[in-house]
Amino acid sequence: MHLGALFIIRHVLTSASVRETARRFQLSPSTVSAAIRSAETELAMKLTERASGELVTLIASGGVLEGLEPITTAIGELCQFAGQVGAGGIDEAWAARIPVKIVAIERFLEVADQGSINRAARRLHLGQPQLSLQLANLENFLGRRLFERQAQGSVLTEEGRRAYQIFMAISQAWNDLKSAADERYRRTARSLRIGSIIPTGSESWVARCLGLLVSEWNARRSNNAISLVSMTADDLREALKSGRIDVAILDSVFGLESFRHRELLQTDMVVIAPPHSTQTSVADLVAAHAICMPSPRTGLGHAAMAFSDERAPNRRFRSRDITAADSLPVIVDLVANHGYVSFLGRVSAMPIADKVRIVDLDEHLPMSYHVAFNHRKAAADACAVIIAAAARITSEAVAKTDPVRESAA
């Protein structure tokens, strides 16, 4: 990391805008984005994400912003030290372009502490000419002479002592941030991160499957702790690609070509209707009730939208009274208590049969759930446990509702 990037990141986290930061510092948006990605890599955490086209700072970024405060204060002092100030304060465009890297600062401090370039080079396992060149470049950039070269070694000048105080503050603050990141990395490396589609509730096969996984995994006293997260199929694919999760349970096989994946179970799509509704056909149900279904970001929502577009192009499926929701518990509540209809996989609908009516489609529409995983052995092991758990949980329901020959794969 270089100081300019840290100055940029602090403003991005404060303003929550890449473009505003780029305009303020006269940089390209790609340069600002690159600074964010570099910091996320160094600190082993996600600081921002895109939501509806807007940049959103995540909760964890608050601690990073606090940790950056002493660094940006020291950068301001460095601007004054280098004469990069004006009537309005420090030259922010200059500060955002400071090319001095943290590693160069650490090497400067080592030379100052050792009082000798040769001794510092030996401790840093560097060549003396390389270290001398880095110090010369630092002096040239700041326009200040930092060391007096003497026969007995290198001694800080008065300006060098001022630079030492500034760089020491930066080094200490950065090491505090990095030590927290190193601990996060160790925890992440030990943990197995499982992502799944959003369960319909605690009684759903997804929730029970994950519960069995955690119970059996911990009973084995595995060295890898399990962490769980639920999100849409689109988000799960992106999380797999970025390495943020190791295993994903999805309601769609689309986009999994680059991952190892196995079919988890097969089912078919059904309509869930209010418990006291009387309509017997899908057409009558959707004509009489408002519709709420998962968004196309989910595999289930994508399949339901395709069904509605292909089979009922003139109905209200395409009108404004369709509510999209990526929370299955909310959808179930709307159906059970507020007169809506929706679509689910039969295997997900069966555990809530006491809350809603399950109505078959006029035409069989198959669905399948899949588990995808990365190269880690622990991920493959967890995948096997998930498949076995899904088979155990759904076998009784499948036996009772076998018109489509549902089976756990």
Secondary structure, DSSP 8 states (H G I E B T S, - for coil): -BHHHHHHHHHHHHH--HHHHHHHHT--HHHHHHHHHHHHHHHTS--EEEETTEEEE-TTHHHHHHHHHHHHHHHHHHHHHTT-EETTEE-HHHHTT---BHHHHHHHHHHHHHT-HHHHHHHHT--HHHHHHHHHHHHHHHTS--EEEETTEEEE-HHHHHHHHHHHHHHHHHHHHHHHHHHHHHHHHH-EEEEE---SSTTSHHHHHHHHHHHHHHHTT-SS-EEEEE--HHHHHHHHHHTS-SEEEES--TT-TTSEEEEEEEEEEEEEE-TT----SHHHHHHHS-EEE--TTSHHHHHHHHHHHHH-TTSGGGSTTEEE-S-HHHHHHHHHHH--BEEEEHHHHGGGTTTSEEEE-SS--EEEEEEEE-S-HHHHHHHHHHHHHHHHHHHHHHHHS-TT---B-
